[in-house]
Structure formats: C-alpha cells, structure tokens
Amino acid sequence: MTQRIHFLAGLLATLTIASFFSATLFSELLGSPGTIAIVKAFIVMPGLFILIPAIVATGASGLALSKSRQGRLIAAKKKRMPFIAANGVLILVPCAIFLNRWAAAGTFDTTFYLVQGLELLAGATNLGLMGLNIRDGLRMSGRLRKS
C-alpha cells in the first residue's frame, strides 16, 4: 500500500509541477497579461493546495519505504530530497505567491520577470531532480533496467 501511495503521490506532484511550468511558458510566450494573471492565480489556488499535500505524501511514503532498504539508489534519492524540498519551500512557493499578486495588479515589470525567471529555473531543477528520483525508483522496482 505504501508503494502505491508513493507512486501516485510522486506522479501527481511531478505532473503538477510540469503543468505549472508548461502553463507558465505558454502564457508568457503566447498569452495576454490577463491570461498570465489567470495562470498565476490557478497555480496558487488550487495548484499549491494540490501540490503541497502530494509532495508531503511522496516524502513521507518514501521515507517509510526507505527504512527497510539500503543501497546506492536509495542513498541518491535521499540526497536529492532535501534539495527538492528546500527549493520548493524557499523558492517556488514564495515566487508563485509573489507572481500571482503582481500579475493580479498588472505589474509586469523587470522585477516580475526576474522572479519569473528564477521560478522557471527552480521549477526545471526540481523537475530534473524528481525525474532522476522516478528513474531510480523504477530501477529499484525492477520496472526499468540499467542500460
């Protein structure tokens, strides 16, 4: 059961971050200021209320699963997780809230785009690290073989 929770919560968290990232890129490149504001509002509510519990469930279930296992892949996943969490809590969530407020006010200035760039960089970093964790998890489960 814990494995299934870990898989589903991890999948939800990864897909949520990927949807935030792609929606941001598309709205910035192709959308109007109103579209950008709508995307930023959806990222904060309900987005963060979906993402945060999914990440907590992924971390808690992963920790529970790792207690009975050892090895290089577990060690690598455990090493990545604090960075993923810190990146989310210290960069991604504050950026999302800031960008939502400024977009709602129609303030699309240099500061907005600098914070937007930081958010995209942090989001891409987390997606990459989460992808590595998914790969290692699939290897541990036997669903992916080392090439």
C-alpha positions in Angstrom: 0.0 0.0 0.0 2.8 2.4 0.9 4.4 1.8 -2.5 1.2 2.6 -4.3 0.8 5.9 -2.3 4.4 6.8 -3.0 3.9 6.1 -6.7 0.6 8.0 -7.1 1.7 11.0 -4.9 5.0 11.3 -6.7 3.3 11.1 -10.1 0.8 13.8 -9.0 3.5 16.1 -7.7 5.6 15.7 -10.8 2.7 16.2 -13.2 1.5 19.3 -11.2 4.9 20.9 -11.3 5.2 20.1 -15.1 1.8 21.6 -15.7 2.7 24.8 -13.7 5.9 25.0 -15.8 4.3 24.5 -19.2 1.3 26.7 -18.4 3.7 29.5 -17.3 5.8 29.2 -20.5 2.8 29.1 -22.8 1.0 32.0 -21.1 4.2 34.1 -21.1 5.1 33.4 -24.7 1.6 33.4 -26.2 -0.8 34.9 -23.8 -2.0 38.4 -22.8 -1.4 39.9 -19.4 -4.9 38.7 -18.4 -4.0 35.1 -19.4 -0.8 35.3 -17.3 -2.7 36.6 -14.3 -5.2 33.7 -14.6 -2.4 31.1 -14.9 -0.7 32.6 -11.8 -4.0 32.6 -9.9 -4.6 28.9 -10.7 -1.1 28.0 -9.7 -1.6 29.4 -6.3 -5.2 28.3 -5.8 -6.0 25.4 -6.2 -2.5 24.4 -7.5 -0.5 24.8 -4.3 -3.2 23.0 -2.4 -2.8 20.0 -4.7 1.0 20.1 -4.9 1.9 20.6 -1.3 0.0 17.5 0.1 1.3 15.5 -2.9 4.9 16.3 -2.1 4.3 15.7 1.7 2.8 12.3 0.9 5.6 11.4 -1.5 8.2 12.3 1.0 6.5 10.6 3.9 5.8 7.4 2.0 9.3 7.4 0.5 10.9 7.7 4.0 8.7 4.9 5.2 9.7 2.7 2.2 13.4 3.5 2.6 13.7 2.4 6.2 13.8 -1.3 5.2 16.1 -0.7 2.2 19.7 0.3 1.6 21.9 0.8 -1.4 23.2 3.3 -3.9 19.9 4.2 -5.4 18.2 4.8 -2.0 21.2 7.0 -1.0 20.9 9.0 -4.2 17.2 9.6 -3.7 17.7 10.6 0.0 20.4 13.0 -1.1 18.2 14.7 -3.6 15.1 15.1 -1.5 16.2 17.8 0.9 17.2 20.0 -2.1 13.9 19.3 -3.8 12.0 20.3 -0.6 14.1 23.4 0.1 13.8 24.5 -3.5 10.0 24.2 -3.3 9.5 25.8 0.1 12.1 28.6 -0.1 11.9 29.5 -3.8 8.9 28.0 -5.7 6.1 28.7 -3.2 7.2 32.3 -2.4 7.7 33.0 -6.2 4.3 31.7 -7.0 2.6 33.9 -4.4 4.6 37.0 -5.4 4.0 36.5 -9.1 0.3 35.9 -8.5 0.0 39.2 -6.6 1.9 41.2 -9.1 0.1 39.7 -12.1 -3.3 40.4 -10.4 -2.2 44.0 -10.0 -1.0 44.2 -13.6 2.6 44.8 -12.6 4.7 43.2 -15.3 8.0 44.9 -14.8 11.6 43.9 -14.6 11.2 42.5 -11.1 8.3 40.4 -12.2 10.3 38.8 -15.0 13.4 38.3 -12.8 11.3 36.4 -10.3 9.6 34.6 -13.2 13.0 33.5 -14.5 14.0 32.3 -11.0 10.8 30.4 -10.7 11.3 28.7 -14.1 14.9 27.8 -13.2 13.9 26.4 -9.8 11.0 24.5 -11.4 13.1 23.0 -14.1 15.7 22.0 -11.5 13.0 20.3 -9.4 11.6 18.5 -12.4 15.0 17.2 -13.3 15.7 16.0 -9.8 12.3 14.4 -9.5 12.8 12.7 -12.8 16.1 11.2 -11.5 14.2 10.0 -8.4 11.5 8.5 -10.6 14.2 6.7 -12.7 15.9 5.3 -9.6 12.5 4.3 -8.2 11.7 2.4 -11.4 15.1 0.7 -11.3 14.6 -0.4 -7.7 11.2 -1.8 -8.5 12.5 -3.7 -11.5 10.4 -1.8 -14.0 13.4 -0.1 -15.6 16.7 -1.9 -16.3 20.0 -0.1 -16.4 21.1 0.3 -20.0 
